[in-house]
Amino acid sequence: MMKKQNLNGVLGLNTMLLDEQGITRTTKNNQNFLAWDQFVVVREDEKHYYLHVSDLQAMILSKRALEDDRTKEAFQQYYDSHLVPLLEKQN
């Protein structure tokens, strides 16, 4: 079924902006926002962070995109303040 659809707007290049309210994701054709409290499960592996909103929807953040120290530090602050409490609930 996925082969029949044009998924460039979903799977193509995108930009994610993180702030105190949540994450805004912008693609060529679309923009959506997810508040921090909408995430229900957080996972990570060596290459990605997986931020699940439901069983069917998640944001995948590439660790490779955190290129410079400033970006890594900024992400870590949001991770620690908004996602670590969620991780603690999961355990």
C-alpha positions as CSV (number, residue, x, y, z in Angstrom):
1,M,0.0,0.0,0.0
2,M,2.8,2.4,0.8
3,K,4.3,2.0,-2.7
4,K,1.1,3.4,-4.2
5,Q,1.4,6.6,-2.1
6,N,3.7,9.6,-2.4
7,L,5.2,9.8,1.1
8,N,7.8,12.5,0.4
9,G,5.9,14.9,2.6
10,V,6.1,12.4,5.5
11,L,9.4,10.7,4.9
12,G,11.4,13.3,3.1
13,L,13.7,16.0,4.4
14,N,12.3,17.8,7.4
15,T,13.3,20.3,10.1
16,M,12.4,19.9,13.8
17,L,12.3,22.9,16.1
18,L,12.3,22.1,19.8
19,D,11.1,24.6,22.4
20,E,9.6,24.6,25.9
21,Q,6.1,23.8,24.4
22,G,7.1,20.8,22.2
23,I,8.4,20.0,18.7
24,T,7.4,21.6,15.5
25,R,8.1,19.5,12.4
26,T,8.3,21.2,9.0
27,T,8.5,19.4,5.7
28,K,8.2,20.7,2.2
29,N,4.4,20.5,2.2
30,N,3.4,20.3,5.8
31,Q,3.9,21.6,9.4
32,N,2.8,19.9,12.6
33,F,3.3,20.4,16.3
34,L,3.4,17.9,19.2
35,A,3.5,19.1,22.8
36,W,5.8,17.4,25.2
37,D,2.9,15.9,27.1
38,Q,1.6,14.2,24.0
39,F,4.6,11.7,24.0
40,V,3.8,8.5,25.7
41,V,6.9,6.3,25.1
42,V,10.5,7.3,24.5
43,R,13.1,4.9,23.2
44,E,16.6,5.3,21.7
45,D,19.2,3.2,20.0
46,E,22.7,4.1,18.8
47,K,21.4,6.2,15.8
48,H,18.0,7.6,16.7
49,Y,15.5,8.8,19.4
50,Y,12.0,7.4,19.0
51,L,9.3,9.6,20.5
52,H,6.0,7.8,20.4
53,V,2.7,9.6,20.5
54,S,0.7,6.3,20.0
55,D,1.2,2.8,18.7
56,L,1.0,4.2,15.1
57,Q,2.7,7.6,15.4
58,A,6.2,8.6,16.4
59,M,8.8,11.2,15.7
60,I,12.2,9.8,14.9
61,L,15.1,12.1,15.6
62,S,18.5,11.2,14.1
63,K,21.3,11.6,16.5
64,R,23.5,12.4,13.5
65,A,21.4,15.6,13.1
66,L,22.8,16.9,16.4
67,E,25.9,18.0,14.7
68,D,27.5,20.6,16.9
69,D,28.0,20.9,20.6
70,R,25.5,23.7,21.0
71,T,22.8,21.7,19.3
72,K,23.6,18.6,21.4
73,E,23.5,20.6,24.6
74,A,20.2,22.3,23.7
75,F,18.6,18.9,22.8
76,Q,19.9,17.4,26.1
77,Q,18.2,20.1,28.1
78,Y,14.9,19.4,26.5
79,Y,15.5,15.6,26.8
80,D,16.3,15.9,30.5
81,S,13.4,18.2,31.4
82,H,10.7,16.7,29.3
83,L,11.5,13.2,28.2
84,V,13.5,11.8,31.2
85,P,10.4,12.1,33.4
86,L,8.5,10.1,30.8
87,L,11.2,7.4,30.8
88,E,11.0,7.2,34.6
89,K,7.2,6.5,34.3
90,Q,7.8,3.7,31.8
91,N,10.1,1.8,34.2
